[in-house]
């Protein structure tokens, strides 16, 4: 059968499509800005038809109506990442949180979390009958490959990205619906973020390959790299700041030891400027997360610099990045993937960057992590910690040396308290 015939025979409306989902099914929804909002809206509009449908998602950028109060009988949210619209469901028991390193998520679809239905966004087919997952390939690709049924929102506004295309025959139903791709506005960068960005940039050398997360600090780092040459990108995601440095000739990917000349990511979040940059761009590879974030693959990039943020660091170097006390506020994401990948990299460095305080009132460098806090990155894995007050190198340092270095980059208002706490814990140690 020609792919055109297959495609035409499988085109249906969103209402028809979601009727193929049954009570008790596990449904994986396309990730982040690749969320198929039209399909999710259709699913929620038929809530009365379902009982106990499990919704599996990571970064949710849509309305998340399936996990709001009153939906408990119909939908149960199971998250790999807690976001602004899903935290309440997770922390009040209406939803669940499944801890998992990002690169291992696709493996779960073969083991403990088999997929009954996948809802994803794709581009219209190309001349060979191949569709692109656009801005979100990450776990979406494996969800499509393993799901009992796949329902795709075919959106002509989704940028066509290369790296891992899907033949139309792998998709069960197609719902054509054109709508703007979800955008992530650039964050506001203040003096604190600028100072942190400058410190991080001092650890970056010409020809390094970068991994950056989301937010003001990664964007501030990029703003501080304009005097560098031949930087590369191998990251779980990138945004508009990378486009600016690419257009300025700072990021060329020429020095990369893996995929030279190519930007490598597993998902993208940004504005139309980013989406226009990646659309049909052969130099951009958007690939599955079990490849991009695999620490062994990451380590094949020489001089890989990983930059991530956190909530708290204690004086021993333990990093908490995903909870405040017992309250889940985000997730593990790719932090551990890239911290360990940087350790495999020849010349690699990993950086944990954060403001020294929460709004000037609470130190983020603490004697001990708060009760109930999850340790995301262990003290044995941490390399550099950066605040607006400087850089602390922890790897290979004793507990006393770590405490001294971290105290020196804490906010001055809290340094005395940190020294006293260390002396109480280690009364015979010199700090």
N, C-alpha and C positions, 0 to 999 in steps of 0.2 A: 504494500500500500504506500503510495506517495505521501510524504509528510504533510503536504497541503490538505489532502483528503482527511488524514487523521485529525489534523488541527480543526478543520471545519466541522467535522462530526462531533467533536468534543467541546464546542463552544456552547455555553449555557449561561443563564442569568445567575446572579449571586444568590438569590433565594433558592433556586433549584440546586445550586452547588452545595450549600450548607446543609441541605436535607440529607446528604450522603454521610454526614457526621451523625453518629449514634450516641445515645446515653452511655456513659462509662468509658467513652473513648479518651485516649490521650492525644491532644492536639498541640503540635509545635507551631508557633507563630513566627514568621520571619522577623529577623532581628533589627533593632534600632531604627534607623531611617529607612530601612527596607521593609518596614511593616506594611502588610497589605490592608490598609485601613478600611477600604470598601468591603472586603470580605469579613473583617472583624465586626464591622457595624452590622452586617447581615446576620452573622452568628448571634450577636447579642439581641438583635431584634426578634429572633426566634427562641429566646431563652426558655419560654414556657414549654418548648418541645423537648428539652433536655433535662436530665438529672445526672449530676456528678461527672460532668465533662472536665477533665483535667487540662488546664491551659499551661503549657510550658513555654517560658520566655526568658530572655536575659535582659538587656536594656530595653525597657518598654517606652516608646516615644509617643504612643497614641493616647487615646482617652482612657483606656484600661477600665471600661465599664464592667467588664466581666468579673472584676474583683472588688466591686463596690458593695457596701451593705445592701442586703436584700437579694443578692445573687448567689448566696451560699448553697442553696439547694441545686442550682443549675450548673454552676461553674466553680471549680476549685483551682486557684492559681498556684503553680509550683515554679519558683523562680531560681535562676542561677545568679541573679543580681537584683538587688532591691533599689528601685528608683523612686522618684518623688511621688508617683501615683500608685505604687505598689507596696510601699513600706508599711502603711497602716494595716493592710490585709495580712502581711507576713507577721508583723509584730503583735497583732491581736488574735492570731490563730485562724483567721479566715483563709489564709494561704499558708504555703510552706516555702522553705528555703532549702535548696540542695547545694551544699558546698562542693565545688569542683573547680580545679584549674581549667582555664578557658580551653586549652588545647585538648583536654580530655573529654569535653562535652560530646563530640561526635561518637566517641566510644560507647557512651551510655545508651545510645540509640540501638546498639547491638547487644546490650547486656541487661541492665536493670530498668531501662526506660525505653522499651520499644515504642515506635511511633505508629499510631493508628492513622492519623491524618496530619498532613503538613499544609499550612496556608502560607504562601510566599508571593512576592512580587517579582515579575520578570518583564523583560523587554519583549516587543513583538519579535517573531522569528526572523532570522536573517535568511539569505537566499539558500542556505544549506539546511534550513529547518532547525537551527540552533537558537536557543534563547539564552540571555545573560541574566544572572541574578543581580546585576548592577552594583549597588552600593553595599550589599550585604551577602557575601558568599559564606563566610565563617562556618556556622553550624547549619545554615540553611541548605547548603549543598548536600550534606549527608542526610538531612531530614528528608529531602526529596528522594534520594537514592534508596532509603529504607522504609519509607512510609507505606502503609497499606493503600492509601489514596493521597494524591497531591492535587490541591486546588490552587491554581495560579491566577493572580490578578495580572492581566496583561496590560501594562501601563506604558504608553508611548512617550511619557515624560521621564521614564527611568533611563539614566545613562547606560549605554552599552559598554561594559568593561570586559577586558580579556583576562585570561588565566584559566578559567574553568567554565566552559559552556555546557549546556544541557540540551540533548535532543528532545524535540517535542514529544516523542513517544514515551519519555520517562514521566510525563505529566498526565494525570487522569482527566482533569477538567480545566477548561480555560474560561475565565470571565474577563471580557474586555472592558476596561474602565480607565479612562484617562483622568489623572489628578496630579497636582504638584507633589513632588517628593518632599517628605518631612525635612525641614531644615533646622540646623542648630546655629543660632546666632553666635558670633564671636563674643567671648566674655570680656568684661571690663578689667583692664590691667592697671593696677595702682603702683605706688612707689615700692611697696613691699614685694610685690611680684616682680617688678623690674630689678630689684636688688638680687632676688633669688635667681632670676634668669641670668643675670650677669655672672654670678658665682658658678652656676651650672655651665655656662658657656666657656668659662676658664678651664674646664675639664675636657672640653671638646677640641680635637685637633683636626687640621686639614685632612680630608680623606676618610674621616670616621663615618660609620653607618649608624643611623639614629633610630631609636624607638622612643616615641613620646605618647603620653596618654591624652586625656581630655581636660581642658580647663584653662584658667588664666596662667598658671605656672608654665605648662608646656608652650603656650603661645608666647609668653614672655621670654622663654629660652630661645625660641625661634627668632624673636626680635633682636636678640643679642648675638646672633650668629652671622650677621651680615658681612663681617670681615673674613669669614672662613672660605675655604675653597674646596670644591669637589666632594661635598658631603653626599651621603647616600641615605636611602630610606628602606628599612626593613622593620615593619611595625605592625601591631595589631590594627591600628587605625591611623588615619591622618585627616587633617582638616585644612581650612583655608590658609593657615600660616605657611604650610609647606608649598602651596601654590605661589605665594609671594616670593619665597626664596628660590623656587624653581625659575620663575620669570626673571629674577635678578641674576641668575647664573651661579648662585651659591650651591644649590643642590643639582648635581649632574649625574650622580650614581656611577661615574666613571671608575672610581677607585674600589668599588665593591668587589669582594672575592666571590660572592654568590649572587647570581643574577645581575652581572654588571650591566649598567645602562638602564636598569628597571627600578621603578618604584614598586615595592612589595608590601601589601597589606591584606587583611582579611575582611575589613569593613571600612566604610567611610562615613563621616558625619560632618556636615558643613552647610554652606549656602550654595546658591546656584552657581557662583563662581567656581567652586570646587567641582560641582557636578558637570559643568561645561568643560572643565580642564580634563576630567577623566574620560569623558564620553568618546568612544572610538579612539582612545589614545593607546597606541601599541606599546608605549613605554610604561604603562601602568598595568600591573598584574594584581588582580584581586583573587586570592586563592583561599581554599579552606583553612580553617583555624588549626586543624590537627597537623597541618604542614607548617604554616607560617609561625605559629606559636610553639611548635615543638622545640624544647631547649636544645636538642641535638642539632636541629636544622639551624636555629638561631646562632649557635656556636660556630657554624661554618662561615659566618660573616666575621672576618678579621676586624678588630677595632670597633666592635659593637658597643655603643653607649646607650644604656637603658635609663630613662628618666621617668619616675613615677612619684605619686604623692601619697600622703597618709594622714591619719587622724592623730596618732600619738606615737612617740618613741620613748622607751624607758632608758635609764642610764646604762643598762647592759646591752642595748642595741636592738631589743625586740621591737618590731614594727607592727602597729595595729592600723589597718587601712579600711576596715569594712564594718565596724560596729562602734557604737557608743555605749559602754556597758554591755548589757545583753541585747540592746536594740540593734537589729540589723539595718544599716543605712545604705549599703552598697553591696559589693561582692568582691571576690578574689580577682575576678577578671584575669588579665594577662600579667599582673605584676610578678608573681612567682615564676611564671614561664620565662619572662625576660631577665629577671635577676639571675636565674640559674643559667639561662642561655648566654648571658654576658660573661658568666664565670667560665663557660666552655670556650668562649671566643679568645683567640690570640690577640692580646692587647685590649681585651674588653673591660668595661667599667660599668657598674650599676650605681645609680644615684636615687636616693629617696629625698625628695624636696618638699618643703612645707613652710608656711609662716611659723614664726616662733610662738605665736599665741593665737588664741581664738578671740578675735575682736579686742585684743589688748588686755583681756581680763583673766585668761586662763592659759598657763603654759602648756604647750604641746610636747615639750620635753619634760618627762616626769620621772620621779624616783622609781615608781613601779606602775605598771599599767593598771587602769581602773578595774575594779572587780567585775568579772563577767566579760571583759573585752577579749575578742578573738585575736590571737597572734596570726597575722597574715604572712609576714616574712620573718623567718627565724633570725636570731642574732648571729648564727654561723653563716648566713647567706648575705647579710648586709655588708655593703662595701663603703659607699659614701653617704653621709646625711648632710643636707644643705638647708640652711635657713637664710633669712636676710642678713644675719650677722656673720655668716661665713660657712666654712666647710669643715666637717669632721670626717676623717678617714678611720673606719672601724676595723676593716678586715685585717687580721693578723695582730690586732692590738689586745692587750690584757683588759680585764674588767676595769681596773683602775684607770688605765689610759683612755678607755672608752668614756668613762664617766667624766674625766677631765675635759676631753675634747668636746663632748656634747654640752657640758656646762658652759663652755666658752662660746658656743653659738646659740645658747638660750637667750631669751630676752633678759636684759640686765636686771629687771625688777625681780626675777625669779632665781637668779644665779646663787644668791646666798642660801635660799631654801634648799636648792639642789645639793650644794656642798654639805650642808648640815645633814641631809638625808643620807648622803653617801657615807659620812663619818659614823652615823649611827649604825649603818649596816656593816661597815668594815672599820671598826674602831682603831685598828692598828695600821690601817693603810694611810699613805700620804696622798693628799689631793692638792 
